[in-house]
Amino acid sequence: LFLFIYQGTVYSYRPAHSGEAVKLLDTSSSCFLAADFLTPGNNYCVSVTIAGEVQVWSLEDGTFLSKLNLGTEVQV
């Protein structure tokens, strides 16, 4: 299972399933910099915005679960 961001949207890609990328989160209203799995397991992902907001999402259905504002601008 892989996560990637393309034009403001987070996609999941599972090569063993259909081989197609599946839209997980539509983030076009935010400036997302990165997303990755929240371990252990692959049930959740974490993303970060330029404004420093860290967000946790369910990989099952893209449900927003939690956020934490770091109070600083983030650069990757």
mmCIF file of the N, C-alpha and C atoms, coordinates in Angstrom:
data_MODEL
# 
_entry.id   MODEL 
# 
loop_
_atom_site.group_PDB 
_atom_site.id 
_atom_site.type_symbol 
_atom_site.label_atom_id 
_atom_site.label_alt_id 
_atom_site.label_comp_id 
_atom_site.label_asym_id 
_atom_site.label_entity_id 
_atom_site.label_seq_id 
_atom_site.pdbx_PDB_ins_code 
_atom_site.Cartn_x 
_atom_site.Cartn_y 
_atom_site.Cartn_z 
_atom_site.occupancy 
_atom_site.B_iso_or_equiv 
_atom_site.pdbx_formal_charge 
_atom_site.auth_seq_id 
_atom_site.auth_comp_id 
_atom_site.auth_asym_id 
_atom_site.auth_atom_id 
_atom_site.pdbx_PDB_model_num 
ATOM 1   N N  . LEU A 1 1  ? 0.853   -1.181 0.000   1.00 0.00 ? 1  LEU A N  1 
ATOM 2   C CA . LEU A 1 1  ? 0.000   0.000  0.000   1.00 0.00 ? 1  LEU A CA 1 
ATOM 3   C C  . LEU A 1 1  ? 0.889   1.231  0.000   1.00 0.00 ? 1  LEU A C  1 
ATOM 4   N N  . PHE A 1 2  ? 0.618   2.175  -0.908  1.00 0.00 ? 2  PHE A N  1 
ATOM 5   C CA . PHE A 1 2  ? 1.378   3.406  -1.009  1.00 0.00 ? 2  PHE A CA 1 
ATOM 6   C C  . PHE A 1 2  ? 0.423   4.593  -0.911  1.00 0.00 ? 2  PHE A C  1 
ATOM 7   N N  . LEU A 1 3  ? 0.913   5.719  -0.404  1.00 0.00 ? 3  LEU A N  1 
ATOM 8   C CA . LEU A 1 3  ? 0.174   6.977  -0.400  1.00 0.00 ? 3  LEU A CA 1 
ATOM 9   C C  . LEU A 1 3  ? 0.931   7.975  -1.251  1.00 0.00 ? 3  LEU A C  1 
ATOM 10  N N  . PHE A 1 4  ? 0.205   8.806  -2.012  1.00 0.00 ? 4  PHE A N  1 
ATOM 11  C CA . PHE A 1 4  ? 0.855   9.895  -2.727  1.00 0.00 ? 4  PHE A CA 1 
ATOM 12  C C  . PHE A 1 4  ? -0.124  11.049 -2.886  1.00 0.00 ? 4  PHE A C  1 
ATOM 13  N N  . ILE A 1 5  ? 0.433   12.244 -3.040  1.00 0.00 ? 5  ILE A N  1 
ATOM 14  C CA . ILE A 1 5  ? -0.359  13.464 -3.208  1.00 0.00 ? 5  ILE A CA 1 
ATOM 15  C C  . ILE A 1 5  ? -0.162  13.951 -4.637  1.00 0.00 ? 5  ILE A C  1 
ATOM 16  N N  . TYR A 1 6  ? -1.279  14.240 -5.316  1.00 0.00 ? 6  TYR A N  1 
ATOM 17  C CA . TYR A 1 6  ? -1.232  14.772 -6.672  1.00 0.00 ? 6  TYR A CA 1 
ATOM 18  C C  . TYR A 1 6  ? -2.288  15.854 -6.799  1.00 0.00 ? 6  TYR A C  1 
ATOM 19  N N  . GLN A 1 7  ? -1.873  17.073 -7.087  1.00 0.00 ? 7  GLN A N  1 
ATOM 20  C CA . GLN A 1 7  ? -2.758  18.215 -7.285  1.00 0.00 ? 7  GLN A CA 1 
ATOM 21  C C  . GLN A 1 7  ? -3.774  18.354 -6.150  1.00 0.00 ? 7  GLN A C  1 
ATOM 22  N N  . GLY A 1 8  ? -3.284  18.322 -4.906  1.00 0.00 ? 8  GLY A N  1 
ATOM 23  C CA . GLY A 1 8  ? -4.144  18.578 -3.761  1.00 0.00 ? 8  GLY A CA 1 
ATOM 24  C C  . GLY A 1 8  ? -5.021  17.424 -3.332  1.00 0.00 ? 8  GLY A C  1 
ATOM 25  N N  . THR A 1 9  ? -4.771  16.223 -3.835  1.00 0.00 ? 9  THR A N  1 
ATOM 26  C CA . THR A 1 9  ? -5.571  15.066 -3.460  1.00 0.00 ? 9  THR A CA 1 
ATOM 27  C C  . THR A 1 9  ? -4.643  13.945 -3.020  1.00 0.00 ? 9  THR A C  1 
ATOM 28  N N  . VAL A 1 10 ? -5.006  13.274 -1.918  1.00 0.00 ? 10 VAL A N  1 
ATOM 29  C CA . VAL A 1 10 ? -4.228  12.135 -1.441  1.00 0.00 ? 10 VAL A CA 1 
ATOM 30  C C  . VAL A 1 10 ? -4.839  10.863 -2.012  1.00 0.00 ? 10 VAL A C  1 
ATOM 31  N N  . TYR A 1 11 ? -4.003  10.038 -2.630  1.00 0.00 ? 11 TYR A N  1 
ATOM 32  C CA . TYR A 1 11 ? -4.426  8.781  -3.221  1.00 0.00 ? 11 TYR A CA 1 
ATOM 33  C C  . TYR A 1 11 ? -3.756  7.614  -2.505  1.00 0.00 ? 11 TYR A C  1 
ATOM 34  N N  . SER A 1 12 ? -4.455  6.479  -2.475  1.00 0.00 ? 12 SER A N  1 
ATOM 35  C CA . SER A 1 12 ? -3.822  5.241  -2.023  1.00 0.00 ? 12 SER A CA 1 
ATOM 36  C C  . SER A 1 12 ? -3.678  4.330  -3.230  1.00 0.00 ? 12 SER A C  1 
ATOM 37  N N  . TYR A 1 13 ? -2.622  3.555  -3.225  1.00 0.00 ? 13 TYR A N  1 
ATOM 38  C CA . TYR A 1 13 ? -2.351  2.649  -4.330  1.00 0.00 ? 13 TYR A CA 1 
ATOM 39  C C  . TYR A 1 13 ? -2.002  1.275  -3.766  1.00 0.00 ? 13 TYR A C  1 
ATOM 40  N N  . ARG A 1 14 ? -2.785  0.277  -4.137  1.00 0.00 ? 14 ARG A N  1 
ATOM 41  C CA . ARG A 1 14 ? -2.578  -1.095 -3.701  1.00 0.00 ? 14 ARG A CA 1 
ATOM 42  C C  . ARG A 1 14 ? -2.354  -1.955 -4.935  1.00 0.00 ? 14 ARG A C  1 
ATOM 43  N N  . PRO A 1 15 ? -1.086  -2.201 -5.274  1.00 0.00 ? 15 PRO A N  1 
ATOM 44  C CA . PRO A 1 15 ? -0.800  -2.947 -6.506  1.00 0.00 ? 15 PRO A CA 1 
ATOM 45  C C  . PRO A 1 15 ? -1.433  -4.336 -6.543  1.00 0.00 ? 15 PRO A C  1 
ATOM 46  N N  . ALA A 1 16 ? -1.582  -4.988 -5.402  1.00 0.00 ? 16 ALA A N  1 
ATOM 47  C CA . ALA A 1 16 ? -2.128  -6.346 -5.365  1.00 0.00 ? 16 ALA A CA 1 
ATOM 48  C C  . ALA A 1 16 ? -3.627  -6.382 -5.639  1.00 0.00 ? 16 ALA A C  1 
ATOM 49  N N  . HIS A 1 17 ? -4.322  -5.252 -5.463  1.00 0.00 ? 17 HIS A N  1 
ATOM 50  C CA . HIS A 1 17 ? -5.770  -5.236 -5.696  1.00 0.00 ? 17 HIS A CA 1 
ATOM 51  C C  . HIS A 1 17 ? -6.057  -4.947 -7.161  1.00 0.00 ? 17 HIS A C  1 
ATOM 52  N N  . SER A 1 18 ? -6.573  -3.817 -7.470  1.00 0.00 ? 18 SER A N  1 
ATOM 53  C CA . SER A 1 18 ? -6.956  -3.507 -8.849  1.00 0.00 ? 18 SER A CA 1 
ATOM 54  C C  . SER A 1 18 ? -5.803  -2.914 -9.659  1.00 0.00 ? 18 SER A C  1 
ATOM 55  N N  . GLY A 1 19 ? -4.755  -2.489 -8.978  1.00 0.00 ? 19 GLY A N  1 
ATOM 56  C CA . GLY A 1 19 ? -3.652  -1.836 -9.676  1.00 0.00 ? 19 GLY A CA 1 
ATOM 57  C C  . GLY A 1 19 ? -3.935  -0.389 -10.009 1.00 0.00 ? 19 GLY A C  1 
ATOM 58  N N  . GLU A 1 20 ? -5.057  0.150  -9.509  1.00 0.00 ? 20 GLU A N  1 
ATOM 59  C CA . GLU A 1 20 ? -5.426  1.538  -9.762  1.00 0.00 ? 20 GLU A CA 1 
ATOM 60  C C  . GLU A 1 20 ? -5.271  2.373  -8.499  1.00 0.00 ? 20 GLU A C  1 
ATOM 61  N N  . ALA A 1 21 ? -4.981  3.645  -8.684  1.00 0.00 ? 21 ALA A N  1 
ATOM 62  C CA . ALA A 1 21 ? -4.925  4.583  -7.562  1.00 0.00 ? 21 ALA A CA 1 
ATOM 63  C C  . ALA A 1 21 ? -6.346  4.966  -7.168  1.00 0.00 ? 21 ALA A C  1 
ATOM 64  N N  . VAL A 1 22 ? -6.610  4.996  -5.871  1.00 0.00 ? 22 VAL A N  1 
ATOM 65  C CA . VAL A 1 22 ? -7.936  5.312  -5.353  1.00 0.00 ? 22 VAL A CA 1 
ATOM 66  C C  . VAL A 1 22 ? -7.863  6.625  -4.588  1.00 0.00 ? 22 VAL A C  1 
ATOM 67  N N  . LYS A 1 23 ? -8.770  7.563  -4.937  1.00 0.00 ? 23 LYS A N  1 
ATOM 68  C CA . LYS A 1 23 ? -8.786  8.834  -4.230  1.00 0.00 ? 23 LYS A CA 1 
ATOM 69  C C  . LYS A 1 23 ? -9.219  8.595  -2.788  1.00 0.00 ? 23 LYS A C  1 
ATOM 70  N N  . LEU A 1 24 ? -8.372  9.019  -1.857  1.00 0.00 ? 24 LEU A N  1 
ATOM 71  C CA . LEU A 1 24 ? -8.661  8.845  -0.442  1.00 0.00 ? 24 LEU A CA 1 
ATOM 72  C C  . LEU A 1 24 ? -9.161  10.149 0.163   1.00 0.00 ? 24 LEU A C  1 
ATOM 73  N N  . LEU A 1 25 ? -8.449  11.246 -0.095  1.00 0.00 ? 25 LEU A N  1 
ATOM 74  C CA . LEU A 1 25 ? -8.789  12.545 0.481   1.00 0.00 ? 25 LEU A CA 1 
ATOM 75  C C  . LEU A 1 25 ? -8.710  13.612 -0.587  1.00 0.00 ? 25 LEU A C  1 
ATOM 76  N N  . ASP A 1 26 ? -9.726  14.459 -0.674  1.00 0.00 ? 26 ASP A N  1 
ATOM 77  C CA . ASP A 1 26 ? -9.674  15.606 -1.574  1.00 0.00 ? 26 ASP A CA 1 
ATOM 78  C C  . ASP A 1 26 ? -9.215  16.784 -0.742  1.00 0.00 ? 26 ASP A C  1 
ATOM 79  N N  . THR A 1 27 ? -7.976  17.171 -0.943  1.00 0.00 ? 27 THR A N  1 
ATOM 80  C CA . THR A 1 27 ? -7.382  18.214 -0.111  1.00 0.00 ? 27 THR A CA 1 
ATOM 81  C C  . THR A 1 27 ? -7.175  19.505 -0.887  1.00 0.00 ? 27 THR A C  1 
ATOM 82  N N  . SER A 1 28 ? -7.941  19.704 -1.925  1.00 0.00 ? 28 SER A N  1 
ATOM 83  C CA . SER A 1 28 ? -7.714  20.861 -2.797  1.00 0.00 ? 28 SER A CA 1 
ATOM 84  C C  . SER A 1 28 ? -7.908  22.196 -2.089  1.00 0.00 ? 28 SER A C  1 
ATOM 85  N N  . SER A 1 29 ? -8.603  22.206 -0.955  1.00 0.00 ? 29 SER A N  1 
ATOM 86  C CA . SER A 1 29 ? -8.810  23.461 -0.224  1.00 0.00 ? 29 SER A CA 1 
ATOM 87  C C  . SER A 1 29 ? -7.669  23.756 0.740   1.00 0.00 ? 29 SER A C  1 
ATOM 88  N N  . SER A 1 30 ? -6.702  22.865 0.861   1.00 0.00 ? 30 SER A N  1 
ATOM 89  C CA . SER A 1 30 ? -5.572  23.045 1.765   1.00 0.00 ? 30 SER A CA 1 
ATOM 90  C C  . SER A 1 30 ? -4.273  22.866 1.011   1.00 0.00 ? 30 SER A C  1 
ATOM 91  N N  . CYS A 1 31 ? -3.209  23.381 1.589   1.00 0.00 ? 31 CYS A N  1 
ATOM 92  C CA . CYS A 1 31 ? -1.886  23.251 0.979   1.00 0.00 ? 31 CYS A CA 1 
ATOM 93  C C  . CYS A 1 31 ? -1.140  22.115 1.660   1.00 0.00 ? 31 CYS A C  1 
ATOM 94  N N  . PHE A 1 32 ? -1.434  20.890 1.262   1.00 0.00 ? 32 PHE A N  1 
ATOM 95  C CA . PHE A 1 32 ? -0.802  19.719 1.856   1.00 0.00 ? 32 PHE A CA 1 
ATOM 96  C C  . PHE A 1 32 ? 0.602   19.548 1.312   1.00 0.00 ? 32 PHE A C  1 
ATOM 97  N N  . LEU A 1 33 ? 1.531   19.238 2.197   1.00 0.00 ? 33 LEU A N  1 
ATOM 98  C CA . LEU A 1 33 ? 2.912   19.010 1.800   1.00 0.00 ? 33 LEU A CA 1 
ATOM 99  C C  . LEU A 1 33 ? 3.255   17.532 1.734   1.00 0.00 ? 33 LEU A C  1 
ATOM 100 N N  . ALA A 1 34 ? 2.729   16.761 2.691   1.00 0.00 ? 34 ALA A N  1 
ATOM 101 C CA . ALA A 1 34 ? 3.125   15.359 2.763   1.00 0.00 ? 34 ALA A CA 1 
ATOM 102 C C  . ALA A 1 34 ? 2.049   14.538 3.453   1.00 0.00 ? 34 ALA A C  1 
ATOM 103 N N  . ALA A 1 35 ? 2.089   13.232 3.176   1.00 0.00 ? 35 ALA A N  1 
ATOM 104 C CA . ALA A 1 35 ? 1.205   12.275 3.849   1.00 0.00 ? 35 ALA A CA 1 
ATOM 105 C C  . ALA A 1 35 ? 1.964   10.971 3.985   1.00 0.00 ? 35 ALA A C  1 
ATOM 106 N N  . ASP A 1 36 ? 1.713   10.266 5.074   1.00 0.00 ? 36 ASP A N  1 
ATOM 107 C CA . ASP A 1 36 ? 2.372   8.983  5.291   1.00 0.00 ? 36 ASP A CA 1 
ATOM 108 C C  . ASP A 1 36 ? 1.541   8.157  6.253   1.00 0.00 ? 36 ASP A C  1 
ATOM 109 N N  . PHE A 1 37 ? 1.886   6.880  6.365   1.00 0.00 ? 37 PHE A N  1 
ATOM 110 C CA . PHE A 1 37 ? 1.168   5.990  7.267   1.00 0.00 ? 37 PHE A CA 1 
ATOM 111 C C  . PHE A 1 37 ? 1.466   6.334  8.717   1.00 0.00 ? 37 PHE A C  1 
ATOM 112 N N  . LEU A 1 38 ? 0.481   6.134  9.561   1.00 0.00 ? 38 LEU A N  1 
ATOM 113 C CA . LEU A 1 38 ? 0.648   6.257  11.005  1.00 0.00 ? 38 LEU A CA 1 
ATOM 114 C C  . LEU A 1 38 ? 0.735   4.833  11.524  1.00 0.00 ? 38 LEU A C  1 
ATOM 115 N N  . THR A 1 39 ? 1.900   4.443  12.002  1.00 0.00 ? 39 THR A N  1 
ATOM 116 C CA . THR A 1 39 ? 2.124   3.055  12.410  1.00 0.00 ? 39 THR A CA 1 
ATOM 117 C C  . THR A 1 39 ? 1.835   2.860  13.889  1.00 0.00 ? 39 THR A C  1 
ATOM 118 N N  . PRO A 1 40 ? 1.572   1.653  14.346  1.00 0.00 ? 40 PRO A N  1 
ATOM 119 C CA . PRO A 1 40 ? 1.699   0.384  13.644  1.00 0.00 ? 40 PRO A CA 1 
ATOM 120 C C  . PRO A 1 40 ? 0.504   0.120  12.735  1.00 0.00 ? 40 PRO A C  1 
ATOM 121 N N  . GLY A 1 41 ? 0.744   -0.678 11.728  1.00 0.00 ? 41 GLY A N  1 
ATOM 122 C CA . GLY A 1 41 ? -0.318  -1.034 10.780  1.00 0.00 ? 41 GLY A CA 1 
ATOM 123 C C  . GLY A 1 41 ? -0.474  -0.002 9.690   1.00 0.00 ? 41 GLY A C  1 
ATOM 124 N N  . ASN A 1 42 ? -1.433  -0.226 8.805   1.00 0.00 ? 42 ASN A N  1 
ATOM 125 C CA . ASN A 1 42 ? -1.717  0.680  7.693   1.00 0.00 ? 42 ASN A CA 1 
ATOM 126 C C  . ASN A 1 42 ? -3.170  1.134  7.722   1.00 0.00 ? 42 ASN A C  1 
ATOM 127 N N  . ASN A 1 43 ? -3.719  1.341  8.917   1.00 0.00 ? 43 ASN A N  1 
ATOM 128 C CA . ASN A 1 43 ? -5.123  1.732  9.033   1.00 0.00 ? 43 ASN A CA 1 
ATOM 129 C C  . ASN A 1 43 ? -5.330  3.236  9.012   1.00 0.00 ? 43 ASN A C  1 
ATOM 130 N N  . TYR A 1 44 ? -4.284  4.003  9.277   1.00 0.00 ? 44 TYR A N  1 
ATOM 131 C CA . TYR A 1 44 ? -4.402  5.453  9.382   1.00 0.00 ? 44 TYR A CA 1 
ATOM 132 C C  . TYR A 1 44 ? -3.260  6.120  8.631   1.00 0.00 ? 44 TYR A C  1 
ATOM 133 N N  . CYS A 1 45 ? -3.521  7.352  8.167   1.00 0.00 ? 45 CYS A N  1 
ATOM 134 C CA . CYS A 1 45 ? -2.436  8.150  7.596   1.00 0.00 ? 45 CYS A CA 1 
ATOM 135 C C  . CYS A 1 45 ? -2.418  9.496  8.292   1.00 0.00 ? 45 CYS A C  1 
ATOM 136 N N  . VAL A 1 46 ? -1.280  10.136 8.218   1.00 0.00 ? 46 VAL A N  1 
ATOM 137 C CA . VAL A 1 46 ? -1.103  11.454 8.802   1.00 0.00 ? 46 VAL A CA 1 
ATOM 138 C C  . VAL A 1 46 ? -0.646  12.381 7.677   1.00 0.00 ? 46 VAL A C  1 
ATOM 139 N N  . SER A 1 47 ? -1.159  13.597 7.677   1.00 0.00 ? 47 SER A N  1 
ATOM 140 C CA . SER A 1 47 ? -0.781  14.581 6.664   1.00 0.00 ? 47 SER A CA 1 
ATOM 141 C C  . SER A 1 47 ? -0.389  15.875 7.365   1.00 0.00 ? 47 SER A C  1 
ATOM 142 N N  . VAL A 1 48 ? 0.343   16.714 6.653   1.00 0.00 ? 48 VAL A N  1 
ATOM 143 C CA . VAL A 1 48 ? 0.753   18.009 7.203   1.00 0.00 ? 48 VAL A CA 1 
ATOM 144 C C  . VAL A 1 48 ? 0.560   19.081 6.135   1.00 0.00 ? 48 VAL A C  1 
ATOM 145 N N  . THR A 1 49 ? 0.092   20.244 6.568   1.00 0.00 ? 49 THR A N  1 
ATOM 146 C CA . THR A 1 49 ? -0.118  21.377 5.664   1.00 0.00 ? 49 THR A CA 1 
ATOM 147 C C  . THR A 1 49 ? 1.008   22.384 5.831   1.00 0.00 ? 49 THR A C  1 
ATOM 148 N N  . ILE A 1 50 ? 1.117   23.302 4.896   1.00 0.00 ? 50 ILE A N  1 
ATOM 149 C CA . ILE A 1 50 ? 2.117   24.363 4.967   1.00 0.00 ? 50 ILE A CA 1 
ATOM 150 C C  . ILE A 1 50 ? 1.956   25.180 6.248   1.00 0.00 ? 50 ILE A C  1 
ATOM 151 N N  . ALA A 1 51 ? 0.716   25.382 6.689   1.00 0.00 ? 51 ALA A N  1 
ATOM 152 C CA . ALA A 1 51 ? 0.442   26.176 7.885   1.00 0.00 ? 51 ALA A CA 1 
ATOM 153 C C  . ALA A 1 51 ? 0.810   25.455 9.179   1.00 0.00 ? 51 ALA A C  1 
ATOM 154 N N  . GLY A 1 52 ? 1.219   24.172 9.089   1.00 0.00 ? 52 GLY A N  1 
ATOM 155 C CA . GLY A 1 52 ? 1.637   23.440 10.279  1.00 0.00 ? 52 GLY A CA 1 
ATOM 156 C C  . GLY A 1 52 ? 0.546   22.643 10.955  1.00 0.00 ? 52 GLY A C  1 
ATOM 157 N N  . GLU A 1 53 ? -0.504  22.318 10.230  1.00 0.00 ? 53 GLU A N  1 
ATOM 158 C CA . GLU A 1 53 ? -1.575  21.506 10.795  1.00 0.00 ? 53 GLU A CA 1 
ATOM 159 C C  . GLU A 1 53 ? -1.337  20.041 10.437  1.00 0.00 ? 53 GLU A C  1 
ATOM 160 N N  . VAL A 1 54 ? -1.190  19.211 11.471  1.00 0.00 ? 54 VAL A N  1 
ATOM 161 C CA . VAL A 1 54 ? -1.019  17.768 11.295  1.00 0.00 ? 54 VAL A CA 1 
ATOM 162 C C  . VAL A 1 54 ? -2.393  17.135 11.456  1.00 0.00 ? 54 VAL A C  1 
ATOM 163 N N  . GLN A 1 55 ? -2.788  16.288 10.508  1.00 0.00 ? 55 GLN A N  1 
ATOM 164 C CA . GLN A 1 55 ? -4.122  15.685 10.517  1.00 0.00 ? 55 GLN A CA 1 
ATOM 165 C C  . GLN A 1 55 ? -4.017  14.179 10.414  1.00 0.00 ? 55 GLN A C  1 
ATOM 166 N N  . VAL A 1 56 ? -4.936  13.469 11.080  1.00 0.00 ? 56 VAL A N  1 
ATOM 167 C CA . VAL A 1 56 ? -4.979  12.009 11.040  1.00 0.00 ? 56 VAL A CA 1 
ATOM 168 C C  . VAL A 1 56 ? -6.264  11.600 10.334  1.00 0.00 ? 56 VAL A C  1 
ATOM 169 N N  . TRP A 1 57 ? -6.142  10.636 9.390   1.00 0.00 ? 57 TRP A N  1 
ATOM 170 C CA . TRP A 1 57 ? -7.243  10.176 8.554   1.00 0.00 ? 57 TRP A CA 1 
ATOM 171 C C  . TRP A 1 57 ? -7.338  8.656  8.603   1.00 0.00 ? 57 TRP A C  1 
ATOM 172 N N  . SER A 1 58 ? -8.531  8.130  8.456   1.00 0.00 ? 58 SER A N  1 
ATOM 173 C CA . SER A 1 58 ? -8.737  6.691  8.323   1.00 0.00 ? 58 SER A CA 1 
ATOM 174 C C  . SER A 1 58 ? -8.493  6.294  6.876   1.00 0.00 ? 58 SER A C  1 
ATOM 175 N N  . LEU A 1 59 ? -7.713  5.240  6.655   1.00 0.00 ? 59 LEU A N  1 
ATOM 176 C CA . LEU A 1 59 ? -7.484  4.761  5.296   1.00 0.00 ? 59 LEU A CA 1 
ATOM 177 C C  . LEU A 1 59 ? -8.634  3.920  4.781   1.00 0.00 ? 59 LEU A C  1 
ATOM 178 N N  . GLU A 1 60 ? -9.510  3.483  5.668   1.00 0.00 ? 60 GLU A N  1 
ATOM 179 C CA . GLU A 1 60 ? -10.661 2.667  5.256   1.00 0.00 ? 60 GLU A CA 1 
ATOM 180 C C  . GLU A 1 60 ? -11.611 3.460  4.369   1.00 0.00 ? 60 GLU A C  1 
ATOM 181 N N  . ASP A 1 61 ? -11.956 4.698  4.810   1.00 0.00 ? 61 ASP A N  1 
ATOM 182 C CA . ASP A 1 61 ? -12.960 5.472  4.087   1.00 0.00 ? 61 ASP A CA 1 
ATOM 183 C C  . ASP A 1 61 ? -12.624 6.959  3.955   1.00 0.00 ? 61 ASP A C  1 
ATOM 184 N N  . GLY A 1 62 ? -11.409 7.352  4.363   1.00 0.00 ? 62 GLY A N  1 
ATOM 185 C CA . GLY A 1 62 ? -11.004 8.747  4.245   1.00 0.00 ? 62 GLY A CA 1 
ATOM 186 C C  . GLY A 1 62 ? -11.576 9.654  5.311   1.00 0.00 ? 62 GLY A C  1 
ATOM 187 N N  . THR A 1 63 ? -12.108 9.091  6.398   1.00 0.00 ? 63 THR A N  1 
ATOM 188 C CA . THR A 1 63 ? -12.689 9.884  7.474   1.00 0.00 ? 63 THR A CA 1 
ATOM 189 C C  . THR A 1 63 ? -11.621 10.673 8.209   1.00 0.00 ? 63 THR A C  1 
ATOM 190 N N  . PHE A 1 64 ? -11.879 11.970 8.407   1.00 0.00 ? 64 PHE A N  1 
ATOM 191 C CA . PHE A 1 64 ? -10.999 12.824 9.196   1.00 0.00 ? 64 PHE A CA 1 
ATOM 192 C C  . PHE A 1 64 ? -11.190 12.470 10.667  1.00 0.00 ? 64 PHE A C  1 
ATOM 193 N N  . LEU A 1 65 ? -10.097 12.211 11.395  1.00 0.00 ? 65 LEU A N  1 
ATOM 194 C CA . LEU A 1 65 ? -10.195 11.772 12.778  1.00 0.00 ? 65 LEU A CA 1 
ATOM 195 C C  . LEU A 1 65 ? -9.696  12.793 13.793  1.00 0.00 ? 65 LEU A C  1 
ATOM 196 N N  . SER A 1 66 ? -8.603  13.480 13.477  1.00 0.00 ? 66 SER A N  1 
ATOM 197 C CA . SER A 1 66 ? -8.001  14.354 14.482  1.00 0.00 ? 66 SER A CA 1 
ATOM 198 C C  . SER A 1 66 ? -7.043  15.332 13.820  1.00 0.00 ? 66 SER A C  1 
ATOM 199 N N  . LYS A 1 67 ? -6.738  16.434 14.515  1.00 0.00 ? 67 LYS A N  1 
ATOM 200 C CA . LYS A 1 67 ? -5.741  17.376 14.013  1.00 0.00 ? 67 LYS A CA 1 
ATOM 201 C C  . LYS A 1 67 ? -4.997  18.026 15.176  1.00 0.00 ? 67 LYS A C  1 
ATOM 202 N N  . LEU A 1 68 ? -3.809  18.499 14.871  1.00 0.00 ? 68 LEU A N  1 
ATOM 203 C CA . LEU A 1 68 ? -2.954  19.194 15.834  1.00 0.00 ? 68 LEU A CA 1 
ATOM 204 C C  . LEU A 1 68 ? -2.273  20.322 15.098  1.00 0.00 ? 68 LEU A C  1 
ATOM 205 N N  . ASN A 1 69 ? -2.421  21.538 15.598  1.00 0.00 ? 69 ASN A N  1 
ATOM 206 C CA . ASN A 1 69 ? -1.782  22.683 14.979  1.00 0.00 ? 69 ASN A CA 1 
ATOM 207 C C  . ASN A 1 69 ? -0.430  22.900 15.643  1.00 0.00 ? 69 ASN A C  1 
ATOM 208 N N  . LEU A 1 70 ? 0.647   22.838 14.856  1.00 0.00 ? 70 LEU A N  1 
ATOM 209 C CA . LEU A 1 70 ? 1.996   22.996 15.390  1.00 0.00 ? 70 LEU A CA 1 
ATOM 210 C C  . LEU A 1 70 ? 2.358   24.460 15.655  1.00 0.00 ? 70 LEU A C  1 
ATOM 211 N N  . GLY A 1 71 ? 1.580   25.379 15.120  1.00 0.00 ? 71 GLY A N  1 
ATOM 212 C CA . GLY A 1 71 ? 1.817   26.794 15.367  1.00 0.00 ? 71 GLY A CA 1 
ATOM 213 C C  . GLY A 1 71 ? 3.036   27.344 14.648  1.00 0.00 ? 71 GLY A C  1 
ATOM 214 N N  . THR A 1 72 ? 3.470   26.678 13.598  1.00 0.00 ? 72 THR A N  1 
ATOM 215 C CA . THR A 1 72 ? 4.609   27.146 12.822  1.00 0.00 ? 72 THR A CA 1 
ATOM 216 C C  . THR A 1 72 ? 4.462   26.673 11.381  1.00 0.00 ? 72 THR A C  1 
ATOM 217 N N  . GLU A 1 73 ? 5.040   27.434 10.466  1.00 0.00 ? 73 GLU A N  1 
ATOM 218 C CA . GLU A 1 73 ? 4.996   27.042 9.059   1.00 0.00 ? 73 GLU A CA 1 
ATOM 219 C C  . GLU A 1 73 ? 5.903   25.841 8.825   1.00 0.00 ? 73 GLU A C  1 
ATOM 220 N N  . VAL A 1 74 ? 5.473   24.932 7.975   1.00 0.00 ? 74 VAL A N  1 
ATOM 221 C CA . VAL A 1 74 ? 6.213   23.698 7.726   1.00 0.00 ? 74 VAL A CA 1 
ATOM 222 C C  . VAL A 1 74 ? 6.817   23.740 6.326   1.00 0.00 ? 74 VAL A C  1 
ATOM 223 N N  . GLN A 1 75 ? 8.024   23.211 6.199   1.00 0.00 ? 75 GLN A N  1 
ATOM 224 C CA . GLN A 1 75 ? 8.679   23.081 4.902   1.00 0.00 ? 75 GLN A CA 1 
ATOM 225 C C  . GLN A 1 75 ? 9.181   21.658 4.757   1.00 0.00 ? 75 GLN A C  1 
ATOM 226 N N  . VAL A 1 76 ? 9.115   21.152 3.533   1.00 0.00 ? 76 VAL A N  1 
ATOM 227 C CA . VAL A 1 76 ? 9.596   19.793 3.260   1.00 0.00 ? 76 VAL A CA 1 
ATOM 228 C C  . VAL A 1 76 ? 10.792  19.879 2.349   1.00 0.00 ? 76 VAL A C  1 
# 
